[in-house]
């Protein structure tokens, strides 16, 4: 029996164990090593696989240049601090559990597969949650069944732009991600569904759902995506600002009259992200998250809790937004390396331009 995965703290839930989700068949074929650009735009399968497999391991300081050494743009620690291991916040942990529950309940169904909605204001970590879920299952399936280039457990898309005719070419977006040949005169939907079914696609992640316009644009898009879900068995996860108000009205029963005080939303699970507030609970949670960033720093003169002791200052600077906090930590660590200080201090963070007006 697989032992339970430990949670980071009482507020950050444990991840689901590997043995709890054997969804795909075994295959001995290995996944090739991909050489991809940095940063990776996640619009192709090769880029997505490379992104999911990126080594985010903390470098060994013993193998790093000394503090007084000249730093190159391609320094390993600079790159590490630009893309450190994701801190599994309560929002990420909760979203992963909800998606896991949907995968387990949807896997035997031939129809009626409800998805998950992640919504919230800008800068609160929606895209990070979506990508973490995708990376988690991409790597988990590879661990359970050995890598296989013919397996595509996760498809990651953004809402495609409007064409000249005012429509979204979802079929082309799917085909481009999967590497399928297509031209402007044919609809690749049938080929897309064939590949997804034969490659055991579990999840389709759709980011930027707020770009859909109310009316025909949203209705046509959601109808097409529902058709893909029905034909392939994939579970959809949508992310974006006000995503629930876009997705739910088009997936619920709109023909039956509502009873008094009846909830109007549909059967998609809806998760909402937010910034972390200034109340006592918010400050405690923020400090725990900062401590996880603290543990990931790779600086010669860093002392345990250097960053954690600055959590109140970091909260004021970031306003409790995860995107701002991540940037402050990343840029702070990189500047500490550039300036050979090798330690993040409040004075150093004061020199960063994030979240404030600067006279130039």
N, C-alpha and C positions, 0 to 999 in steps of 0.2 A: 504494500500500500504506500502511495506517495505521501510523505509528510506534508502537513499544511504549510503554505507559504506564510512567512512571518510578515506582519504589517510593520510599516515604518514607525507608527505610533498609534495611540488610541484613536486619533482622528483620521489616520490614513489607512484605509482598509487593505487587507492582504489581497494579492492577486490569486486568480484561480489556478489550482495545480494542473500540471500537464495531463495526468491520467484522466482528468474530468472531461476532456474534449477530443476524443478520437473521431474526427469527422471525415478523414480522407483515406483512400486506399494506399497501401504501401507501393513504393516504386524505387528501384535501385539507381535510377539515372541521376547523375550528379548535376548540380547547377554550375555553369561556367562562371569564371571570375570576370567581372565586368570592369573595364576601365572607363570611368565617367568623369565629366567635368565637375568643378566645384564653383558655385553651389549647384545643386542638382534640381533642375526643374522637373517636377514629378508628373510629366505628361506622357512618359513612355514606360513600358514595362521594364526595360533595362535600367533606366534611371531609378525607378521605384525600388527594384531589387537591390541596386547598389546602395541607395539611401537606407534601406532597411538593414543592410548588412554592415553599415559603417561601424568601424571600431571606435567606440567612445570610451575606451579604457583609459583611466588616468595614467599619464606617462610616469615612468620611474625617475624621480629626481636625481638618483645616482647616475643615470645615463644621460641626463640633461646637461647642457653647457653650464659652467659656473656663472654666478650672478654678474660678474664683471665682463663676461664674454660679449662680443658683438652679436646682436640679434638680427637674424634675417627675416624677411617677410614670410618665409615659408617655415619658420620655426615651429617645431612640433607642439610646443606648449601654447603658442599663440593660436594655432589651429584648434587645439583641444579646448581652450577657453571660449572659442567662438561657437563650439557645438558640444557642450558638455553633456553628460548623461542626463536625461530628463528627470527632474524631481517629481516623484509620483505624489502629487497633491491629492487631497480628498476628492476633488472634482474628477481627476483622472481615474482614481481608484473606483469611484462610484460608477463612472461611465463604462469602465471596463467590465464591471460586474453585470450591469444592465445589458450591454451588448452580448456578453457571454450567455446570459439567460435567454436572450432572443435567438441566438444561434442554436442552442440546445432544443428549444421548442419548435423552431422553424425547420430543422434539418430533415424531419420525416414528412413534412407537409408538401403537398403538390400545389397548393394555392393558399391564399389568405395569409401571407407572411408579413406581419406588421414590422415596421422598422423603428429606428431611434432618431430623435431630433435633439440636436445640441444647439442652443441659442444663448445669446447674451451680448452685452455691449462690446465695442471694440477693445482690444487689448486685454481681454479677460481669459485668453488661452483656448479658444474654441479650436483653432487649427492645430495647436499643439496636442490637444486631446485626440483629435481625429487622427493625426499622424501617429501618435503613440499607439492607439488601438490597432492601426494598420500594421505598424512595425511589430507589435506584440504577436499578432496572429501569423504574420509572414514568417517570423523566426520560430514561433512555437510549432507550426506545422513542419518546418524543416527539421526541427529537433525530433519530433515524434516519428517522422516517416522518411528521414534522409532527404537531402536536397534533390530537386527534380526540376529540370528546365521546362518540362511540359505541364507543370502544375502552376496555377495562377490563383492562389487563395484570396488575394486582395486586389481590387482595382481602385485606384485613387484618381478622381476627376475633379475639375472645377467646372462651374456652370459655363458652357461654351458661349461665345459672343453671339449676338443676333446677326443673322445673315442679311443680305440686301432685301430679301423678301420678308424680313421681320420675324423669322423663326429661328429656333435653336437647333443646330445640327448635332443632336446627341449621338446619332449613329456613327458619324464620322469621329467624334471624340472617343467613343468606345473602340472603334476600329484602329485609330491612331495609337491609342494606349497599348493595344494588343499586338500592334505591328502588322495588321492585316492590310493587304493591298486593296485600295478602293479608288474610285474616280467619281467625278461629280455627277455621272449619269446613272449610277446604280445605288441601291439602298443596301448597305452591308449588314443590316440588322440580323438577317438569317445567319450569316457567317459569324457574327458576334455571339449570338446565342449558342451556336454549335460549339464554338471554342470555349465559351464559359462553362458549358455543361461538361465537356470532355476534359477540361482542365480543373474541374472541381472548385469553381469560384465560390467562396463563402460570403465575402463582404464586398460591397460597393460603397466607397466613401465619396460623398459629394459635398464639396466645400463651396462657399460663396453663394448659398442658395438665395440670399437677399437680392441678388441681381435679377431674379425673375420678376417680371412685371405682373401686376394683378390683371386677371382676365384671361384672354386666350393664350398668352405666353405661358403663364403658370399652369393652366389647365392642360395644354398640349404636352408640356414638359413632364408633369406628374403622371399623365396617362401613359406616356411612352416608357417612363421608368418603371411604372407598375407592370407594364407588359414584359419588360426585361426580367423583373423579379419573378413573375409568374412562369416564364418560359425557362428560367435558369435555376431557380431556387435560391438565388442570392438574397441576403438580407441587406437592406440599404440603411446607411447612416447619413443623415443630412446635417450640415452645420452652417450657421450664418446668423446674422442679426435678424430678429423677429421671425426666425425659421418656423416656429410653431404656427403663427398666423398665416404663413404661406402654404405649408404642407397640410396641416390638419383639415382646413375647410375643404380640401380636394380629395381627402381620403375617408371622410366620415359620411354617415348617412344623412343626406340633406332632404330626403323625401318625407321622412316621418316627423310629424310635429313634435316639438319639444314640450315636455311637461314643465310646470312651474318650477323654477329654480334648478332645472336640470342642467348638468354640465354639457357644454356645447362641443367640447373637443372630441377628437376621434380616438382610435385605439393605439396610435403611435406613442411610445414612451417619450416623454419630453423632459430634458435635463437643461437647467439654466445655469450658466456661469455668471459670476459677478466679481467685482473687485472685493478685496478683503477690507472690512470696515475698521473703525477706530475703537470699537467697544472692547471690553476685556477679553471676550472670546476671540474676537478678530485679531487682537494683538498677540494672544497666545499662539493662535494658529500661524500667524505670519512669522513669529519667531521660530516655530518648528520648521517651517519651510526654508527660512534663511539658514537654519542650522544644516539642512541637507545640502544647500549650496556651499556652505562652509566646508563640509566634508569633501567636496569634490574639487576644491582649489588645489592647484599644483604650483606653489610658489616657495622659493627657497627659505624665506624668512617667515612664512606663515605660521602662526601659532593657533592651536585649536580654539575655536570660538572667537577668533579675531572678527570675523564677519557677523557672527551671531550677536556679539555685543553691540553691534551697530544697527540692530533690527529696528529700533524706534526711528532712527535717522533714515534708514532705508524705506520705512513705511511712509514717512513724510515726503521723501523724494519721489517715490513710485506711486503714491496715493493708493497703494494697495492693488495696483494692476500688475499682473504677472509678466506681461510683456516688458514693462518698464523696469521691473526688478531684474529680469533676466539680462536686459541690456546694461544696467548699472553694474552687475556682477561681472559680466563678460568684458565690458570695456575697462572696468576697474582693474581686473586681473591682467589684461593685456598692457595697460599703461604701467602697472607695477613692474612688468617684465621689461618694457621698453626703457623705462627710466632707471632700471636696475635697483629699484627699491624692494621688489620681491615681497611686498606686503601691502594689503589693502587697508588704508586708513581713511578716516573721515576727511582729512585734508585732501587726500588724493581724490576721493569721490567728489569733493567740492569743485574740482577742476573740470568735471565732465559736464557736457552741455545738455544732457537728457532732462526733459521735463521742466525747462526754465528758459526765460529770455536771456539772451547773451548779447552784449554790446561788442560789435566787431569793427 
